[in-house]
């Protein structure tokens, strides 16, 4: 968990730095009236991408090794010494689906494998809490995927996406639920949140490429304040977002796997000491 925390500090520190931001420009689409916001240029992200990728690899390898060490511990206990085939000892995964036979590795005692099997991908969530919001993938399958990627590609694949951006003002006036008071500050009026807002801008993300690259579209904005200006330079900037394959967020993904491995390890040591 400490390595994950250090990785999070690295990522958030980079994201907060002004030098990490990519400038944006806007071009008017006459057909729709929307301004198409694109990335003008990007900084040199290669050093930070390599550093984050190496950090992810360290976390993934530590987690995978901890499971293999756990397997070795229980294999030695079952063999009452060094197992006959030491190279065949590793943390076994069972991905059996309905109608298939589940794995029963002979290197572990029945009770130990029974506890391990409760946490296998074939068992799914198995009644355990899991607040994962993306497309479901079992934690052990995800760990294996990342571990294999790190072994075969040298570095875990990490990409950048422009998930956060800021622009120059886009609207005329304040929304109905915001009011400037006598001191010049703004008051929030929750009872007016549902009121019509004729001066609001409209955002369209349906054409976004979700890639942090020069020329890529970030969003389309129907901005009352921008009018019919054909092109607007330096309208704002995009903040990079670090993602694993399929857009999975780096740190929450690693935390999810780490918590699962810790839960599995604690259960085994408690029930099969």
VMD Tcl script that draws the C-alpha trace (Angstrom):
set ca {
  {0.00 0.00 0.00}
  {2.95 2.31 0.68}
  {4.13 2.01 -2.94}
  {0.61 2.85 -4.14}
  {0.51 5.92 -1.89}
  {3.88 7.05 -3.26}
  {2.62 6.55 -6.80}
  {-0.50 8.58 -6.03}
  {1.67 11.40 -4.64}
  {3.74 11.35 -7.84}
  {0.67 11.45 -10.10}
  {-1.22 14.14 -8.19}
  {1.89 16.27 -7.86}
  {2.39 16.13 -11.60}
  {-1.28 16.88 -12.34}
  {-1.18 19.95 -10.10}
  {1.85 21.36 -11.87}
  {1.04 24.05 -14.49}
  {3.67 22.49 -16.77}
  {1.54 19.33 -17.09}
  {-1.37 21.12 -18.76}
  {-2.05 21.06 -22.47}
  {-3.33 24.30 -24.11}
  {-6.66 24.26 -25.92}
  {-8.05 26.05 -28.96}
  {-11.58 26.23 -30.37}
  {-12.95 26.24 -33.91}
  {-16.56 27.10 -34.78}
  {-18.61 24.42 -36.52}
  {-21.02 26.46 -38.65}
  {-23.43 23.57 -39.07}
  {-24.15 23.08 -35.39}
  {-23.07 26.41 -33.88}
  {-20.82 24.56 -31.44}
  {-17.17 25.38 -30.96}
  {-15.00 22.28 -31.26}
  {-12.36 22.36 -28.55}
  {-9.12 20.60 -29.44}
  {-5.72 20.10 -27.84}
  {-3.31 22.60 -29.38}
  {-0.10 20.93 -28.23}
  {1.12 18.68 -25.45}
  {4.15 18.80 -23.16}
  {6.72 16.01 -23.19}
  {4.91 13.36 -21.15}
  {7.33 10.50 -21.83}
  {9.40 10.87 -18.60}
  {6.35 10.88 -16.31}
  {4.66 8.06 -18.24}
  {7.74 5.91 -17.84}
  {8.01 6.75 -14.15}
  {4.33 5.95 -13.51}
  {4.58 2.76 -15.55}
  {7.58 1.62 -13.53}
  {5.70 2.45 -10.31}
  {2.69 0.41 -11.42}
  {5.00 -2.47 -12.29}
  {6.57 -2.37 -8.82}
  {3.16 -2.53 -7.11}
  {1.88 -5.29 -9.39}
  {5.01 -7.43 -9.02}
  {4.98 -7.04 -5.23}
  {1.36 -8.19 -5.07}
  {1.96 -11.12 -7.40}
  {5.07 -12.16 -5.45}
  {3.19 -11.96 -2.16}
  {0.63 -14.46 -3.48}
  {3.33 -16.77 -4.82}
  {5.14 -16.62 -1.46}
  {1.85 -17.47 0.22}
  {1.45 -20.45 -2.11}
  {5.00 -21.57 -1.33}
  {4.29 -21.39 2.40}
  {1.24 -23.66 2.11}
  {2.89 -26.00 -0.39}
  {5.82 -26.50 2.00}
  {3.43 -27.11 4.88}
  {1.58 -29.75 2.85}
  {4.82 -31.43 1.73}
  {6.29 -31.15 5.22}
  {9.38 -29.72 3.61}
  {10.43 -28.65 0.14}
  {7.80 -29.67 -2.49}
  {8.86 -32.35 -4.98}
  {8.59 -29.89 -7.89}
  {9.44 -26.44 -6.52}
  {9.17 -24.73 -9.92}
  {5.53 -25.82 -10.16}
  {4.58 -23.97 -6.99}
  {2.73 -20.70 -7.57}
  {-0.58 -19.14 -6.64}
  {-3.06 -21.08 -8.78}
  {-6.04 -19.38 -10.45}
  {-9.34 -21.16 -11.12}
  {-11.47 -19.64 -13.87}
  {-13.92 -22.51 -14.26}
  {-17.36 -21.54 -15.51}
  {-20.66 -23.37 -15.07}
  {-20.29 -26.96 -16.27}
  {-16.51 -27.02 -16.04}
  {-14.49 -28.84 -13.41}
  {-12.80 -26.63 -10.85}
  {-9.06 -26.91 -10.28}
  {-7.85 -28.98 -7.35}
  {-4.06 -28.55 -7.18}
  {-2.33 -31.31 -5.27}
  {0.39 -29.04 -3.89}
  {-1.88 -27.66 -1.15}
  {-3.74 -29.26 1.74}
  {-7.46 -29.59 1.12}
  {-8.36 -27.01 3.76}
  {-5.85 -24.45 2.45}
  {-6.98 -24.80 -1.15}
  {-10.59 -24.62 0.02}
  {-9.95 -21.16 1.48}
  {-7.97 -20.05 -1.58}
  {-10.77 -21.27 -3.83}
  {-13.27 -19.01 -2.10}
  {-11.38 -16.04 -3.56}
  {-10.89 -17.37 -7.08}
  {-12.28 -15.71 -10.25}
  {-14.66 -18.65 -10.68}
  {-16.39 -17.50 -7.49}
  {-16.93 -13.92 -8.63}
  {-17.63 -11.36 -5.91}
  {-18.81 -14.21 -3.65}
  {-20.66 -11.92 -1.27}
  {-17.67 -9.67 -0.60}
  {-18.10 -5.89 -0.87}
  {-16.58 -4.42 -4.02}
  {-17.25 -0.80 -4.89}
  {-15.72 -1.07 -8.37}
  {-17.73 1.09 -10.81}
  {-16.12 0.16 -14.14}
  {-16.73 -2.97 -16.25}
  {-16.35 -5.86 -13.81}
  {-13.14 -7.85 -13.78}
  {-12.06 -10.04 -10.89}
  {-9.14 -8.69 -8.91}
  {-6.95 -11.76 -9.50}
  {-7.65 -11.69 -13.24}
  {-6.79 -8.01 -13.27}
  {-3.57 -8.63 -11.35}
  {-2.61 -11.40 -13.77}
  {-3.35 -9.18 -16.76}
  {-1.18 -6.37 -15.43}
  {1.58 -8.74 -14.32}
  {1.74 -10.45 -17.73}
  {1.79 -7.07 -19.46}
  {4.70 -5.96 -17.31}
  {6.64 -9.16 -18.03}
  {6.17 -9.18 -21.79}
  {6.28 -5.44 -22.56}
  {8.84 -4.48 -19.92}
  {6.56 -1.64 -18.78}
  {2.88 -1.67 -17.84}
  {0.87 0.25 -20.43}
  {-0.23 3.60 -19.00}
  {-1.96 6.22 -21.14}
  {-3.09 9.81 -20.68}
  {-6.60 11.13 -21.19}
  {-7.89 14.74 -20.92}
  {-10.56 14.07 -18.30}
  {-10.49 17.56 -16.80}
  {-10.26 20.95 -18.50}
  {-10.89 24.63 -17.92}
  {-11.72 27.37 -20.40}
  {-12.29 31.09 -20.61}
  {-15.88 32.13 -19.65}
  {-18.52 30.58 -21.90}
  {-21.77 32.11 -20.66}
  {-23.43 35.47 -20.15}
  {-24.63 36.14 -16.61}
  {-25.01 33.79 -13.65}
  {-27.25 30.72 -13.44}
  {-30.49 31.16 -11.44}
  {-29.04 29.25 -8.47}
  {-26.04 31.58 -8.03}
  {-26.44 35.16 -6.77}
  {-23.86 37.83 -6.04}
  {-24.42 39.37 -2.60}
  {-23.69 42.90 -1.37}
  {-20.15 42.02 -0.32}
  {-19.31 40.78 -3.83}
  {-19.31 37.10 -2.91}
  {-21.57 34.46 -4.43}
  {-24.49 32.75 -2.70}
  {-25.73 29.31 -3.70}
  {-29.54 29.01 -3.93}
  {-30.32 25.26 -3.87}
  {-34.08 25.81 -4.23}
  {-33.49 27.31 -7.72}
  {-31.30 24.53 -9.13}
  {-34.17 23.27 -11.28}
  {-35.01 26.70 -12.77}
  {-34.55 27.27 -16.52}
  {-31.11 28.62 -17.38}
  {-31.32 30.34 -20.78}
  {-27.73 31.63 -20.60}
  {-26.15 28.23 -20.03}
  {-23.53 26.71 -22.29}
  {-24.05 23.21 -23.66}
  {-21.36 20.53 -23.63}
  {-21.14 17.61 -26.05}
  {-18.55 14.90 -25.31}
  {-19.87 12.38 -27.84}
  {-17.10 13.15 -30.36}
  {-14.24 13.15 -27.87}
  {-11.34 10.81 -28.65}
  {-10.30 10.65 -24.96}
  {-6.66 10.86 -26.08}
  {-4.14 13.39 -24.81}
  {-2.61 14.15 -28.20}
  {-2.22 17.27 -30.34}
  {-5.28 17.94 -32.50}
  {-7.57 15.55 -30.59}
  {-11.06 16.75 -29.73}
  {-11.86 17.25 -26.05}
  {-15.41 18.63 -26.14}
  {-17.89 20.65 -28.20}
  {-19.30 23.75 -26.51}
  {-22.30 25.87 -27.47}
  {-21.04 29.01 -25.71}
  {-23.25 32.14 -25.70}
  {-20.29 34.34 -24.78}
  {-18.11 33.09 -27.65}
  {-20.71 34.01 -30.26}
  {-19.73 33.29 -33.84}
  {-15.97 33.68 -33.52}
  {-14.49 31.32 -36.09}
  {-11.39 30.46 -34.09}
  {-10.25 31.15 -30.53}
  {-6.68 30.45 -29.48}
  {-5.58 29.65 -25.94}
  {-9.09 29.21 -24.56}
  {-7.93 27.07 -21.66}
  {-6.08 23.89 -20.80}
  {-6.60 20.18 -20.22}
  {-5.29 18.24 -17.23}
  {-3.87 14.74 -17.91}
  {-5.48 11.68 -16.38}
  {-3.40 8.51 -15.97}
  {-5.20 5.35 -17.07}
  {-4.51 1.64 -17.41}
  {-5.98 -0.47 -20.25}
  {-9.71 0.12 -20.85}
  {-9.45 3.49 -19.12}
  {-9.12 2.08 -15.60}
  {-7.81 4.70 -13.15}
  {-4.29 3.84 -12.00}
  {-4.39 4.32 -8.23}
  {-7.97 3.10 -7.48}
  {-7.29 0.00 -9.58}
  {-4.13 -0.83 -7.65}
  {-5.85 -0.10 -4.33}
  {-8.68 -2.46 -5.26}
  {-6.24 -5.29 -6.00}
  {-4.16 -4.57 -2.88}
  {-7.19 -4.66 -0.60}
  {-8.29 -7.97 -2.14}
  {-4.87 -9.59 -1.72}
  {-4.72 -8.39 1.90}
  {-8.21 -9.79 2.57}
  {-7.29 -13.14 1.03}
  {-4.00 -13.36 2.94}
  {-5.59 -12.46 6.27}
  {-8.35 -15.04 5.77}
  {-5.87 -17.82 4.99}
  {-3.60 -17.04 7.90}
  {-6.58 -16.82 10.25}
  {-8.28 -20.03 9.13}
  {-5.30 -22.12 7.95}
  {-2.36 -21.06 10.13}
}
mol new
graphics top color blue
foreach p $ca { graphics top sphere $p radius 0.5 }
foreach p [lrange $ca 0 end-1] q [lrange $ca 1 end] { graphics top cylinder $p $q radius 0.2 }
display resetview
